[in-house]
């Protein structure tokens, strides 16, 4: 019988689903539980009627109950099963919730270092929790997880410029807007109406180049002995790098929602990674 977290993961349409499917049963069940928790925490702050801070507090309490073996919800029970079998540190899950909480209170990031803290919480912490499920030997794999999380989140930010602008949020650092002479209102207007003047195009190209550098750095940080066990993470990286390339190929589309990869493109990224490309 399919678990609650497996159903949520499949229904979400996440690009990570293909990477998760290659895992053996127990690891797949655990990563579905972790992903579903992340999805629920994100929905608390991003979805209308998500519940905001009270909902975040409820799910943090459910996480605590899960670690004590007393979870109340189907998702909490899936998570309790996962943390009993894999050494997922509870502080990492609290970090993820803290990152989601930032979405309630922070709508601008003055510098890249400010943004890095957000990315560390909502993405790198997820990566560090995930590798405890995947399994690894070399402690350097933790640095790979941190860097890959940063690369994935920077790609997400570039993909979601228009979606975030509709909520009044700008995740591109304000120091970069100033570097290219793009004001906050001009940024929001371009993101919403889809008309990007040359400075906006240059600003987004700069963000894409930064994301690419972090994708490349993550690949270099992965210790050779853990390449096999990190295959799901490598597939995630390959899918998101293909997404970044598609955004660049389309010259940073705005005002049209999210750029998405077709299923064949995702599967090709998976196959290419499996073949070692």
N, C-alpha and C positions, 0 to 999 in steps of 0.2 A: 504494500500500500504506500502511495506517495506521501511523503511528509509535508507538513504545512510550509516549511521553509523551501522545500523543493518546488512546490506549486508556486510560491511567491517568486522564486528566482526565475522559473520558466516563464511566468506571466509577465515579468518585468521587461523582457526583450533585451536584457543586458548583453553587450558584446562579449562579456566574460563567460557566458553560458557554455560556449563551445570549449573553452579552456577547462572549465570544471568537469565537463563530461568525460574527459580522458582519464580522470582519477579513478582509482579503485573505490569500491563501494563506501567504505568507512570514511575515507578522506573526502569523497564527494559529498557524503551526507553532512560532514562537519563544515565544509566550505559553504554549502548551501545555507546552513544555519548562521554562519558569520555574515555572509552577504545579506541575508534577509534582515538581520539585526541592523546592519548599516543602512539598508533601504528604509526600514521603519524609522530609524532616527532621523534620516534625511527628510522623510515625509512629515515628521513632526514640525519642521521649521519651513518647509517649502510648499506644502500643499495647503490649500484653503480648508480650514477645519482640521488641520493636522494636530492642533492642541498646544503647540508652542512649548514654553518652559514647563508647564505642568505635565505634558506628555513626555518630555525628555526625562523629567524626574521619575515618572512612573516606570519608564523602561530601564533606567539605571537601577531602580529598586528591583525590577524583575531580573536584571543581570545578577545582582547580589543574591537574590533568591536562587537563581540558577546555579551559582557557585556553591551554594549550601545544599543543593539538591531539592529545593522546595519551590521550583518555578510553578506559576499558575496558568500561563497561557501555552497554547501549542508551540508557538515560536520559542518561548522561554524554555520549554521542556526539550526542544531540539537543541537549543544552545547548551542547556545543562548536560545533555548527552555528549556534546562536542567537547566541552571544557573538562569533562571527566576523563576523556580519552586522549586529549592532546593538550600540551602545556601552554595554553593561551593565557598570557598574563592579564589579569583583570584590569590593571592600570591602562593597558592599551585600549580596551573598550571604553574606559572612562575618557581617554584622550579623544576618541572618535566622537563621543557625545559632546565634549568641550568644543570641538571644531564645528559641529552642527549648531551649537549654541551661539557661536560667533555670527552665524547667518541671521540670528535674531537681532543682534545688536550692532553689527559692523557692516557698513555699506560701501566703504572706501578703504583702500590700503595705500598709505602714503609712499611706501618704498617696497622694493622686492623683498627685503628682509622681513617686513611685516607680513607680506603675502606668504612667504616661506613658512612662517609659523602656522598659518591657516592650512596650508598644503600638508605640512607635517602631521597635523591632527586628523584631517579628514581623509588623507590618502596614504602617507607613509606609515601611520599607525596600523592601517588596514593591511598593508603589505607585511609589516612585522608580525601581525597576528596570523596572516595567511601562511607564512613560511613555517610556522610552528605546526601547521597541519601538513604541508607538503613534505617537511622533513629536510634537514640539511646537516652537513658535517663541519663546514668551515665557518668560523665566526664572521668572516668578511662578507658572508651572504647577507648579513643584517644590513650592511651598508648598501649592498645591491638593492635590497627591498626598499630602503629609505629613498634611494635615488630614483628607482623605477616609480614609486608612488608619486614623487614630485613630477616626473615626466608625464605621467598619466593625468594628473590633476591640471597641469599647465595646458595639456591638450584639451581637456574638458573645458577649461576656461575659454580657450579660443573658439571652441565649438559653440559655446553657450552665450556668446557676447549679446546677441539679440534677446534671448530668453531672459537673461539676467537684467538687461536694460529695461525690459518691460516691468520688472519689479523694482526699478530704481537702483539696482546694484551695479557697481563697476569693480570687477576683480583685476583689471589691468592696473598696475601700480601708477599712482598719480605722478610720480617722478618721471615715468615714461611718457605720460600725456604731455607733461611740460617739455620734455626733450624734443617732441615732435610738434609742439605748438598746437595741441588739440585740447580745447577746454572741456570741462565736464559736461556742460550742456550740449556742446557740439558732438561729443562722443555719444551721448544718449540719443540725440536726434538722429545721427547717422545709423546707429544700431537699430533704431526703431523703424526708420523709413527706408533703409536699405541703400541709401545714396552715400557712398564713402568717398570724400575728396582725397586727393593724393596724400596729404599728411596722415589721414586715417589709415590708408592702405599701408603706408610706410610703418606706422605704429604697429599694425597687426602683423606685418612681415617680421618686425623685430621680435614680437612675442613668439611667433612661430620658430624663428631661429633659436631662441632661448630654449623652447621646448625640445627642439631637435638635439641641442647640445646635451640636455639631460637624458634623453633617450640613449644617445651615444655613450655617455659616461656610465649609465647603468649597465649597458652591455659589457663595458670594459671591466666593471667592478665584480662581475659574477665569477667566483672561483670555479676552476675547471671541474673539480670533484663534485660540484653541486649542479652542473648544467643539466643533468638528467632529472634530478628531483625537482628542479625549478622549471621544468618544461611548461607547466600551466602558466607560470608567471611570464615566461618567454613568449608564449602565445598571446597573452594579454598585451605585452609590449609590442608585438608584431601587428596586432589588430589596431592598436592605437597609433602606431607609426603610420600605418596605411591610412587611417583616418586623418592624421595630420597632413599627409601628402595630398589627400583628396581636398582638404580645405585650401591648401596652397594652390592646387591645380585649378580650383574654382575661384581663385583670387579673393578669398575671404568673404564669402557671401554673407550679407546682413539682411535683416528684416524678413527672413524666410524661415525662422525657426532653426532647427538643428541640422547640420550636415550629417548624413548617415551613410554607412557602408551597406551595400547590398549583401545578401547572404552569400552569394558566390565569392565576393571579395573577402569576406570574413573567413570562409572556408579555405580560400587560397592562402591567406596568411597563416592559417593553422597548418595546412599541408606543407607549406614552405618551411615552417619552423620544425615540423616533424622530420623533414628531410635534411635539416641542418643548415638551411639557407639563411 
